[in-house]
Amino acid sequence: MSHSQSGISLHIVMCFGYRHRARMIYKLASFAVGVTALVACHGCQLMSSYYTCHDGREIDPTKKSEAETSSLQFARALFSGDLEVAYSHFTEQAKNSTSRNQLRGLLEAMRPSGPYDSLETEQVMIVTRWWLASPGTGLAMCSKDLTHSEASVTVALTNVREQAYVLISAKGTPESWVVVLWLVPHEGQWQVQAFHLMMETAASKNAAEILAQARMERSRGHNLNAEVLYAGAADLASRGPFYRTGFQDTIQEEAQQIMMPTDFRGQPPFTLQGPSGPFTIWHMNPVPVRGQLYLLISQEISPWKDSGETVRKNRALISAFATRFPEYSDVFSGMVAESTDHDRGHGWRTVEDNSAVLDRVSPVQHK
């Protein structure tokens, strides 16, 4: 099967407010290779003695209910595509940096992964600042048990006395999604300072399940499989640039211990040799396709000719990779070869399941 859109869900990020400008990032793949930096904000400082973190039963019931109610109202509007209701929940700072058209574009990008239902509150946390002398944004590290680093959460703080962080999950088609909200109070109501939306599952597997697969592949010596799975687990575990968990840090620390094959060491682009010549590889990541986990490999081709030539090169890349790393099929149900021409903005994907790949690469063994 070859086409320009393989049905791979959009991974969407929209953050604003603390950077004083809007950021919209669209990735036509459900995972991104690499791990988000701790909290990407200018001038952030860890204020170790000037804040208190509260979650669960520690939060005043009325205050918790108000934060949760406001978050659910926003999340319902977001997942249902109600532009005006969603926009009405923004702070003035967010409205000044994010237009209705920008939000409309985000809602349109979300539509293919819907409809969304079964909205549930996963987490409510409130952080109180006791020192407001320093302007700008800071960081707060919240942890119930310092001996279990995975339980820690690091959040961005703006210069207000109290702010809340709420995680709302929703079931999409077919994957689960989660939106992380950063709320600040205004005239007795919680408003959205920033939010981050991402997939919570891929092929019905969550970050912990993908991480377990990565660890298994690492123990078997399949380092390339392990590295790609670690990257996928990190992406599913991400909760945005203003809310980072210790679980993400654990994944990153383990991934850094992987020794990749010589073909993929250092920084991209990488070179993979094939019978007809080298391929220029920019990234690899797992993606859900038809309810199964596939391996996406992105190559750059130039000059760009036509779709027929691109399909041929995509299939050649899949064959070369399957020949060089046959163990990929222990984890992935197939491959997605993505060709791009950055100069002219062209892109094309070719999707093949393992039976098609094996028929071409090793037909005798497969039969």
Contacts in CASP RR format, 6 or more apart in sequence:
PFRMAT RR
TARGET T0000
AUTHOR 0000-0000-0000
METHOD contacts of the structure
MODEL  1
MSHSQSGISLHIVMCFGYRHRARMIYKLASFAVGVTALVACHGCQLMSSY
YTCHDGREIDPTKKSEAETSSLQFARALFSGDLEVAYSHFTEQAKNSTSR
NQLRGLLEAMRPSGPYDSLETEQVMIVTRWWLASPGTGLAMCSKDLTHSE
ASVTVALTNVREQAYVLISAKGTPESWVVVLWLVPHEGQWQVQAFHLMME
TAASKNAAEILAQARMERSRGHNLNAEVLYAGAADLASRGPFYRTGFQDT
IQEEAQQIMMPTDFRGQPPFTLQGPSGPFTIWHMNPVPVRGQLYLLISQE
ISPWKDSGETVRKNRALISAFATRFPEYSDVFSGMVAESTDHDRGHGWRT
VEDNSAVLDRVSPVQHK
1 350 0 8 1.000
1 351 0 8 1.000
1 352 0 8 1.000
2 307 0 8 1.000
2 311 0 8 1.000
2 314 0 8 1.000
2 348 0 8 1.000
2 349 0 8 1.000
2 350 0 8 1.000
2 351 0 8 1.000
3 349 0 8 1.000
3 351 0 8 1.000
4 347 0 8 1.000
4 348 0 8 1.000
4 349 0 8 1.000
5 28 0 8 1.000
5 349 0 8 1.000
6 289 0 8 1.000
6 336 0 8 1.000
6 349 0 8 1.000
6 351 0 8 1.000
7 112 0 8 1.000
7 289 0 8 1.000
8 28 0 8 1.000
8 29 0 8 1.000
8 30 0 8 1.000
8 287 0 8 1.000
8 288 0 8 1.000
8 289 0 8 1.000
8 296 0 8 1.000
8 336 0 8 1.000
8 349 0 8 1.000
9 30 0 8 1.000
9 112 0 8 1.000
9 113 0 8 1.000
9 175 0 8 1.000
9 199 0 8 1.000
9 288 0 8 1.000
10 26 0 8 1.000
10 27 0 8 1.000
10 28 0 8 1.000
10 30 0 8 1.000
10 109 0 8 1.000
10 110 0 8 1.000
10 112 0 8 1.000
10 113 0 8 1.000
11 26 0 8 1.000
11 27 0 8 1.000
11 29 0 8 1.000
11 30 0 8 1.000
11 31 0 8 1.000
11 32 0 8 1.000
11 198 0 8 1.000
11 199 0 8 1.000
11 235 0 8 1.000
12 25 0 8 1.000
12 26 0 8 1.000
12 27 0 8 1.000
12 106 0 8 1.000
12 109 0 8 1.000
12 110 0 8 1.000
12 197 0 8 1.000
12 198 0 8 1.000
13 23 0 8 1.000
13 24 0 8 1.000
13 25 0 8 1.000
13 196 0 8 1.000
13 197 0 8 1.000
13 198 0 8 1.000
13 240 0 8 1.000
14 22 0 8 1.000
14 23 0 8 1.000
14 24 0 8 1.000
14 25 0 8 1.000
14 98 0 8 1.000
14 102 0 8 1.000
14 103 0 8 1.000
14 106 0 8 1.000
14 195 0 8 1.000
14 196 0 8 1.000
14 197 0 8 1.000
15 23 0 8 1.000
15 194 0 8 1.000
15 195 0 8 1.000
15 196 0 8 1.000
15 240 0 8 1.000
15 241 0 8 1.000
15 242 0 8 1.000
16 22 0 8 1.000
16 23 0 8 1.000
16 93 0 8 1.000
16 94 0 8 1.000
16 97 0 8 1.000
16 98 0 8 1.000
16 194 0 8 1.000
17 91 0 8 1.000
17 93 0 8 1.000
17 94 0 8 1.000
17 97 0 8 1.000
17 158 0 8 1.000
17 193 0 8 1.000
17 194 0 8 1.000
18 41 0 8 1.000
18 136 0 8 1.000
18 137 0 8 1.000
18 156 0 8 1.000
18 158 0 8 1.000
18 193 0 8 1.000
18 194 0 8 1.000
18 242 0 8 1.000
19 40 0 8 1.000
19 41 0 8 1.000
19 42 0 8 1.000
20 93 0 8 1.000
20 97 0 8 1.000
21 97 0 8 1.000
22 97 0 8 1.000
22 98 0 8 1.000
22 99 0 8 1.000
22 102 0 8 1.000
24 102 0 8 1.000
24 105 0 8 1.000
24 106 0 8 1.000
26 109 0 8 1.000
29 285 0 8 1.000
29 287 0 8 1.000
29 296 0 8 1.000
29 338 0 8 1.000
30 175 0 8 1.000
30 199 0 8 1.000
30 202 0 8 1.000
30 235 0 8 1.000
30 285 0 8 1.000
30 286 0 8 1.000
30 287 0 8 1.000
30 288 0 8 1.000
31 202 0 8 1.000
31 231 0 8 1.000
31 232 0 8 1.000
31 235 0 8 1.000
31 236 0 8 1.000
31 285 0 8 1.000
31 286 0 8 1.000
31 287 0 8 1.000
32 231 0 8 1.000
32 235 0 8 1.000
32 285 0 8 1.000
33 228 0 8 1.000
33 231 0 8 1.000
33 283 0 8 1.000
33 284 0 8 1.000
33 285 0 8 1.000
34 231 0 8 1.000
34 234 0 8 1.000
34 235 0 8 1.000
35 231 0 8 1.000
35 234 0 8 1.000
35 238 0 8 1.000
35 248 0 8 1.000
35 251 0 8 1.000
35 252 0 8 1.000
35 255 0 8 1.000
36 238 0 8 1.000
36 240 0 8 1.000
36 241 0 8 1.000
36 244 0 8 1.000
36 248 0 8 1.000
37 241 0 8 1.000
38 139 0 8 1.000
38 154 0 8 1.000
38 244 0 8 1.000
39 139 0 8 1.000
39 154 0 8 1.000
39 155 0 8 1.000
39 156 0 8 1.000
39 241 0 8 1.000
39 242 0 8 1.000
39 244 0 8 1.000
40 241 0 8 1.000
41 137 0 8 1.000
41 138 0 8 1.000
41 156 0 8 1.000
41 241 0 8 1.000
41 242 0 8 1.000
42 137 0 8 1.000
43 136 0 8 1.000
43 137 0 8 1.000
43 138 0 8 1.000
44 137 0 8 1.000
44 138 0 8 1.000
44 139 0 8 1.000
44 156 0 8 1.000
45 134 0 8 1.000
45 138 0 8 1.000
45 139 0 8 1.000
46 138 0 8 1.000
46 139 0 8 1.000
46 140 0 8 1.000
46 141 0 8 1.000
47 129 0 8 1.000
47 131 0 8 1.000
47 134 0 8 1.000
47 138 0 8 1.000
47 139 0 8 1.000
47 140 0 8 1.000
47 157 0 8 1.000
48 141 0 8 1.000
50 129 0 8 1.000
50 130 0 8 1.000
50 131 0 8 1.000
51 127 0 8 1.000
51 128 0 8 1.000
51 129 0 8 1.000
51 130 0 8 1.000
51 140 0 8 1.000
51 157 0 8 1.000
52 127 0 8 1.000
52 128 0 8 1.000
52 130 0 8 1.000
53 125 0 8 1.000
53 126 0 8 1.000
53 127 0 8 1.000
53 140 0 8 1.000
53 142 0 8 1.000
53 153 0 8 1.000
54 125 0 8 1.000
54 126 0 8 1.000
54 127 0 8 1.000
54 128 0 8 1.000
55 123 0 8 1.000
55 124 0 8 1.000
55 125 0 8 1.000
55 126 0 8 1.000
55 142 0 8 1.000
56 64 0 8 1.000
56 124 0 8 1.000
56 125 0 8 1.000
59 124 0 8 1.000
59 125 0 8 1.000
59 126 0 8 1.000
63 126 0 8 1.000
64 124 0 8 1.000
64 126 0 8 1.000
66 189 0 8 1.000
66 190 0 8 1.000
67 124 0 8 1.000
67 126 0 8 1.000
67 164 0 8 1.000
67 166 0 8 1.000
67 183 0 8 1.000
67 190 0 8 1.000
68 121 0 8 1.000
68 124 0 8 1.000
68 166 0 8 1.000
70 89 0 8 1.000
70 183 0 8 1.000
70 189 0 8 1.000
70 190 0 8 1.000
70 191 0 8 1.000
71 121 0 8 1.000
71 124 0 8 1.000
71 166 0 8 1.000
71 168 0 8 1.000
71 181 0 8 1.000
71 183 0 8 1.000
71 190 0 8 1.000
72 119 0 8 1.000
72 121 0 8 1.000
72 168 0 8 1.000
73 85 0 8 1.000
73 89 0 8 1.000
74 85 0 8 1.000
74 86 0 8 1.000
74 89 0 8 1.000
74 181 0 8 1.000
74 192 0 8 1.000
74 195 0 8 1.000
75 119 0 8 1.000
75 168 0 8 1.000
75 170 0 8 1.000
75 179 0 8 1.000
75 181 0 8 1.000
76 82 0 8 1.000
76 119 0 8 1.000
77 83 0 8 1.000
77 85 0 8 1.000
77 86 0 8 1.000
77 89 0 8 1.000
78 86 0 8 1.000
78 107 0 8 1.000
78 110 0 8 1.000
78 179 0 8 1.000
78 195 0 8 1.000
78 197 0 8 1.000
79 110 0 8 1.000
79 114 0 8 1.000
79 116 0 8 1.000
79 119 0 8 1.000
79 170 0 8 1.000
79 177 0 8 1.000
79 179 0 8 1.000
80 116 0 8 1.000
81 107 0 8 1.000
81 110 0 8 1.000
81 111 0 8 1.000
83 100 0 8 1.000
83 103 0 8 1.000
83 104 0 8 1.000
83 107 0 8 1.000
86 103 0 8 1.000
86 107 0 8 1.000
87 95 0 8 1.000
87 100 0 8 1.000
87 103 0 8 1.000
89 191 0 8 1.000
89 192 0 8 1.000
90 98 0 8 1.000
90 191 0 8 1.000
90 192 0 8 1.000
91 184 0 8 1.000
91 186 0 8 1.000
91 191 0 8 1.000
91 192 0 8 1.000
91 193 0 8 1.000
93 193 0 8 1.000
94 191 0 8 1.000
94 192 0 8 1.000
94 193 0 8 1.000
94 194 0 8 1.000
106 197 0 8 1.000
110 197 0 8 1.000
113 172 0 8 1.000
113 173 0 8 1.000
113 175 0 8 1.000
113 177 0 8 1.000
114 172 0 8 1.000
114 173 0 8 1.000
115 172 0 8 1.000
115 173 0 8 1.000
116 170 0 8 1.000
116 171 0 8 1.000
116 172 0 8 1.000
116 173 0 8 1.000
116 177 0 8 1.000
117 170 0 8 1.000
117 171 0 8 1.000
117 172 0 8 1.000
118 169 0 8 1.000
118 170 0 8 1.000
118 171 0 8 1.000
119 168 0 8 1.000
119 169 0 8 1.000
119 170 0 8 1.000
120 168 0 8 1.000
120 169 0 8 1.000
120 170 0 8 1.000
121 166 0 8 1.000
121 167 0 8 1.000
121 168 0 8 1.000
122 167 0 8 1.000
122 168 0 8 1.000
122 169 0 8 1.000
122 178 0 8 1.000
123 165 0 8 1.000
123 166 0 8 1.000
123 167 0 8 1.000
124 164 0 8 1.000
124 165 0 8 1.000
124 166 0 8 1.000
125 142 0 8 1.000
125 153 0 8 1.000
125 155 0 8 1.000
125 164 0 8 1.000
125 165 0 8 1.000
125 166 0 8 1.000
126 162 0 8 1.000
126 163 0 8 1.000
126 164 0 8 1.000
126 165 0 8 1.000
127 140 0 8 1.000
127 142 0 8 1.000
127 155 0 8 1.000
127 157 0 8 1.000
127 162 0 8 1.000
127 163 0 8 1.000
127 164 0 8 1.000
127 165 0 8 1.000
128 161 0 8 1.000
128 162 0 8 1.000
129 157 0 8 1.000
129 159 0 8 1.000
129 160 0 8 1.000
129 161 0 8 1.000
129 162 0 8 1.000
129 163 0 8 1.000
132 159 0 8 1.000
132 160 0 8 1.000
132 161 0 8 1.000
134 159 0 8 1.000
135 159 0 8 1.000
136 158 0 8 1.000
136 159 0 8 1.000
137 156 0 8 1.000
137 157 0 8 1.000
137 158 0 8 1.000
137 159 0 8 1.000
138 156 0 8 1.000
138 157 0 8 1.000
138 158 0 8 1.000
139 154 0 8 1.000
139 155 0 8 1.000
139 156 0 8 1.000
139 157 0 8 1.000
140 154 0 8 1.000
140 155 0 8 1.000
140 157 0 8 1.000
141 152 0 8 1.000
141 153 0 8 1.000
141 154 0 8 1.000
142 152 0 8 1.000
142 153 0 8 1.000
142 154 0 8 1.000
142 155 0 8 1.000
143 149 0 8 1.000
143 151 0 8 1.000
143 152 0 8 1.000
143 153 0 8 1.000
144 151 0 8 1.000
145 151 0 8 1.000
146 152 0 8 1.000
149 246 0 8 1.000
149 249 0 8 1.000
149 250 0 8 1.000
150 245 0 8 1.000
150 246 0 8 1.000
150 247 0 8 1.000
150 249 0 8 1.000
150 250 0 8 1.000
151 246 0 8 1.000
152 245 0 8 1.000
152 246 0 8 1.000
152 249 0 8 1.000
153 165 0 8 1.000
153 243 0 8 1.000
153 244 0 8 1.000
153 245 0 8 1.000
153 246 0 8 1.000
154 243 0 8 1.000
154 244 0 8 1.000
154 245 0 8 1.000
154 246 0 8 1.000
155 165 0 8 1.000
155 182 0 8 1.000
155 242 0 8 1.000
155 243 0 8 1.000
155 244 0 8 1.000
156 182 0 8 1.000
156 241 0 8 1.000
156 242 0 8 1.000
156 243 0 8 1.000
157 163 0 8 1.000
158 184 0 8 1.000
158 193 0 8 1.000
160 184 0 8 1.000
160 185 0 8 1.000
162 184 0 8 1.000
162 185 0 8 1.000
163 182 0 8 1.000
163 183 0 8 1.000
163 184 0 8 1.000
163 185 0 8 1.000
163 193 0 8 1.000
164 181 0 8 1.000
164 182 0 8 1.000
164 183 0 8 1.000
164 184 0 8 1.000
164 190 0 8 1.000
165 180 0 8 1.000
165 181 0 8 1.000
165 182 0 8 1.000
165 183 0 8 1.000
165 243 0 8 1.000
166 180 0 8 1.000
166 181 0 8 1.000
166 183 0 8 1.000
167 178 0 8 1.000
167 179 0 8 1.000
167 180 0 8 1.000
167 181 0 8 1.000
167 239 0 8 1.000
167 243 0 8 1.000
168 178 0 8 1.000
168 179 0 8 1.000
168 181 0 8 1.000
169 176 0 8 1.000
169 177 0 8 1.000
169 178 0 8 1.000
169 200 0 8 1.000
170 176 0 8 1.000
170 177 0 8 1.000
170 178 0 8 1.000
170 179 0 8 1.000
171 177 0 8 1.000
174 204 0 8 1.000
174 288 0 8 1.000
174 291 0 8 1.000
175 199 0 8 1.000
175 200 0 8 1.000
175 201 0 8 1.000
175 202 0 8 1.000
175 204 0 8 1.000
175 288 0 8 1.000
176 199 0 8 1.000
176 200 0 8 1.000
176 201 0 8 1.000
176 206 0 8 1.000
177 197 0 8 1.000
177 198 0 8 1.000
177 199 0 8 1.000
177 200 0 8 1.000
178 197 0 8 1.000
178 198 0 8 1.000
178 199 0 8 1.000
178 200 0 8 1.000
178 239 0 8 1.000
179 195 0 8 1.000
179 196 0 8 1.000
179 197 0 8 1.000
180 195 0 8 1.000
180 196 0 8 1.000
180 197 0 8 1.000
180 239 0 8 1.000
180 240 0 8 1.000
180 242 0 8 1.000
180 243 0 8 1.000
181 192 0 8 1.000
181 194 0 8 1.000
181 195 0 8 1.000
182 192 0 8 1.000
182 193 0 8 1.000
182 194 0 8 1.000
182 195 0 8 1.000
182 242 0 8 1.000
182 243 0 8 1.000
183 190 0 8 1.000
183 191 0 8 1.000
183 192 0 8 1.000
183 193 0 8 1.000
184 190 0 8 1.000
184 191 0 8 1.000
184 193 0 8 1.000
185 191 0 8 1.000
194 242 0 8 1.000
196 239 0 8 1.000
196 240 0 8 1.000
196 241 0 8 1.000
196 242 0 8 1.000
196 243 0 8 1.000
198 235 0 8 1.000
198 236 0 8 1.000
198 238 0 8 1.000
198 239 0 8 1.000
198 240 0 8 1.000
199 236 0 8 1.000
200 206 0 8 1.000
200 207 0 8 1.000
200 236 0 8 1.000
201 236 0 8 1.000
202 210 0 8 1.000
202 232 0 8 1.000
202 236 0 8 1.000
202 286 0 8 1.000
202 287 0 8 1.000
202 288 0 8 1.000
202 293 0 8 1.000
203 288 0 8 1.000
203 291 0 8 1.000
203 292 0 8 1.000
203 293 0 8 1.000
204 291 0 8 1.000
205 213 0 8 1.000
205 293 0 8 1.000
206 236 0 8 1.000
207 232 0 8 1.000
207 233 0 8 1.000
207 234 0 8 1.000
207 236 0 8 1.000
207 237 0 8 1.000
207 247 0 8 1.000
207 251 0 8 1.000
208 233 0 8 1.000
210 229 0 8 1.000
210 232 0 8 1.000
210 233 0 8 1.000
210 236 0 8 1.000
210 286 0 8 1.000
211 229 0 8 1.000
211 230 0 8 1.000
211 233 0 8 1.000
211 237 0 8 1.000
211 251 0 8 1.000
213 229 0 8 1.000
213 331 0 8 1.000
214 225 0 8 1.000
214 226 0 8 1.000
214 227 0 8 1.000
214 229 0 8 1.000
214 230 0 8 1.000
214 233 0 8 1.000
214 254 0 8 1.000
214 255 0 8 1.000
215 226 0 8 1.000
215 254 0 8 1.000
217 223 0 8 1.000
217 225 0 8 1.000
217 226 0 8 1.000
217 229 0 8 1.000
217 330 0 8 1.000
217 331 0 8 1.000
218 226 0 8 1.000
218 254 0 8 1.000
218 258 0 8 1.000
220 327 0 8 1.000
220 330 0 8 1.000
222 327 0 8 1.000
222 330 0 8 1.000
222 331 0 8 1.000
223 258 0 8 1.000
223 259 0 8 1.000
223 260 0 8 1.000
223 261 0 8 1.000
224 260 0 8 1.000
224 261 0 8 1.000
224 264 0 8 1.000
224 325 0 8 1.000
224 327 0 8 1.000
224 328 0 8 1.000
225 327 0 8 1.000
225 328 0 8 1.000
225 330 0 8 1.000
225 331 0 8 1.000
225 332 0 8 1.000
226 258 0 8 1.000
227 255 0 8 1.000
227 258 0 8 1.000
227 260 0 8 1.000
227 264 0 8 1.000
228 284 0 8 1.000
228 285 0 8 1.000
228 286 0 8 1.000
228 295 0 8 1.000
229 286 0 8 1.000
229 331 0 8 1.000
230 251 0 8 1.000
230 254 0 8 1.000
230 255 0 8 1.000
230 258 0 8 1.000
231 255 0 8 1.000
231 285 0 8 1.000
231 286 0 8 1.000
232 285 0 8 1.000
232 286 0 8 1.000
233 251 0 8 1.000
234 248 0 8 1.000
234 251 0 8 1.000
234 252 0 8 1.000
234 255 0 8 1.000
235 285 0 8 1.000
237 245 0 8 1.000
237 247 0 8 1.000
237 248 0 8 1.000
237 251 0 8 1.000
238 248 0 8 1.000
239 245 0 8 1.000
239 248 0 8 1.000
260 266 0 8 1.000
261 325 0 8 1.000
263 270 0 8 1.000
263 271 0 8 1.000
263 272 0 8 1.000
263 273 0 8 1.000
263 324 0 8 1.000
264 270 0 8 1.000
264 281 0 8 1.000
264 284 0 8 1.000
268 281 0 8 1.000
268 282 0 8 1.000
268 283 0 8 1.000
269 280 0 8 1.000
269 281 0 8 1.000
269 282 0 8 1.000
269 300 0 8 1.000
270 280 0 8 1.000
270 281 0 8 1.000
270 282 0 8 1.000
271 278 0 8 1.000
271 279 0 8 1.000
271 280 0 8 1.000
271 281 0 8 1.000
272 278 0 8 1.000
272 279 0 8 1.000
272 281 0 8 1.000
272 317 0 8 1.000
272 320 0 8 1.000
272 321 0 8 1.000
272 324 0 8 1.000
273 279 0 8 1.000
273 320 0 8 1.000
274 316 0 8 1.000
274 320 0 8 1.000
275 320 0 8 1.000
276 316 0 8 1.000
279 299 0 8 1.000
279 316 0 8 1.000
279 317 0 8 1.000
279 320 0 8 1.000
280 299 0 8 1.000
280 300 0 8 1.000
280 301 0 8 1.000
281 297 0 8 1.000
281 298 0 8 1.000
281 299 0 8 1.000
282 298 0 8 1.000
282 299 0 8 1.000
282 300 0 8 1.000
282 340 0 8 1.000
283 298 0 8 1.000
284 295 0 8 1.000
284 296 0 8 1.000
284 297 0 8 1.000
284 298 0 8 1.000
285 295 0 8 1.000
285 296 0 8 1.000
286 293 0 8 1.000
286 294 0 8 1.000
286 295 0 8 1.000
286 296 0 8 1.000
286 332 0 8 1.000
287 293 0 8 1.000
287 294 0 8 1.000
287 295 0 8 1.000
287 296 0 8 1.000
287 336 0 8 1.000
288 294 0 8 1.000
289 333 0 8 1.000
289 334 0 8 1.000
289 336 0 8 1.000
289 351 0 8 1.000
292 333 0 8 1.000
292 334 0 8 1.000
293 331 0 8 1.000
293 332 0 8 1.000
293 333 0 8 1.000
294 332 0 8 1.000
294 333 0 8 1.000
294 334 0 8 1.000
294 335 0 8 1.000
294 336 0 8 1.000
294 351 0 8 1.000
295 328 0 8 1.000
295 331 0 8 1.000
295 332 0 8 1.000
295 334 0 8 1.000
295 335 0 8 1.000
295 336 0 8 1.000
296 335 0 8 1.000
296 336 0 8 1.000
296 337 0 8 1.000
296 338 0 8 1.000
297 317 0 8 1.000
297 318 0 8 1.000
297 321 0 8 1.000
297 335 0 8 1.000
297 336 0 8 1.000
297 337 0 8 1.000
297 338 0 8 1.000
298 338 0 8 1.000
298 339 0 8 1.000
298 340 0 8 1.000
299 313 0 8 1.000
299 314 0 8 1.000
299 317 0 8 1.000
299 337 0 8 1.000
299 338 0 8 1.000
299 339 0 8 1.000
299 340 0 8 1.000
300 339 0 8 1.000
300 340 0 8 1.000
300 341 0 8 1.000
300 342 0 8 1.000
301 310 0 8 1.000
301 313 0 8 1.000
301 339 0 8 1.000
301 340 0 8 1.000
301 341 0 8 1.000
302 341 0 8 1.000
302 343 0 8 1.000
303 341 0 8 1.000
304 310 0 8 1.000
304 341 0 8 1.000
304 344 0 8 1.000
304 346 0 8 1.000
307 348 0 8 1.000
310 339 0 8 1.000
310 347 0 8 1.000
310 348 0 8 1.000
310 350 0 8 1.000
311 348 0 8 1.000
311 350 0 8 1.000
313 339 0 8 1.000
314 337 0 8 1.000
314 338 0 8 1.000
314 339 0 8 1.000
314 348 0 8 1.000
314 349 0 8 1.000
314 350 0 8 1.000
315 337 0 8 1.000
315 350 0 8 1.000
315 352 0 8 1.000
315 360 0 8 1.000
317 337 0 8 1.000
317 339 0 8 1.000
318 335 0 8 1.000
318 337 0 8 1.000
318 350 0 8 1.000
318 352 0 8 1.000
318 357 0 8 1.000
319 357 0 8 1.000
319 360 0 8 1.000
319 361 0 8 1.000
321 328 0 8 1.000
321 335 0 8 1.000
322 328 0 8 1.000
322 329 0 8 1.000
322 335 0 8 1.000
322 357 0 8 1.000
322 358 0 8 1.000
322 361 0 8 1.000
323 361 0 8 1.000
328 335 0 8 1.000
329 354 0 8 1.000
329 357 0 8 1.000
329 358 0 8 1.000
332 354 0 8 1.000
333 353 0 8 1.000
333 354 0 8 1.000
334 351 0 8 1.000
334 352 0 8 1.000
334 353 0 8 1.000
334 354 0 8 1.000
334 357 0 8 1.000
335 351 0 8 1.000
335 352 0 8 1.000
335 357 0 8 1.000
336 349 0 8 1.000
336 350 0 8 1.000
336 351 0 8 1.000
337 349 0 8 1.000
337 350 0 8 1.000
337 352 0 8 1.000
338 347 0 8 1.000
338 348 0 8 1.000
338 349 0 8 1.000
339 346 0 8 1.000
339 347 0 8 1.000
339 348 0 8 1.000
339 349 0 8 1.000
339 350 0 8 1.000
340 346 0 8 1.000
340 347 0 8 1.000
341 347 0 8 1.000
355 366 0 8 1.000
358 365 0 8 1.000
358 366 0 8 1.000
359 366 0 8 1.000
END
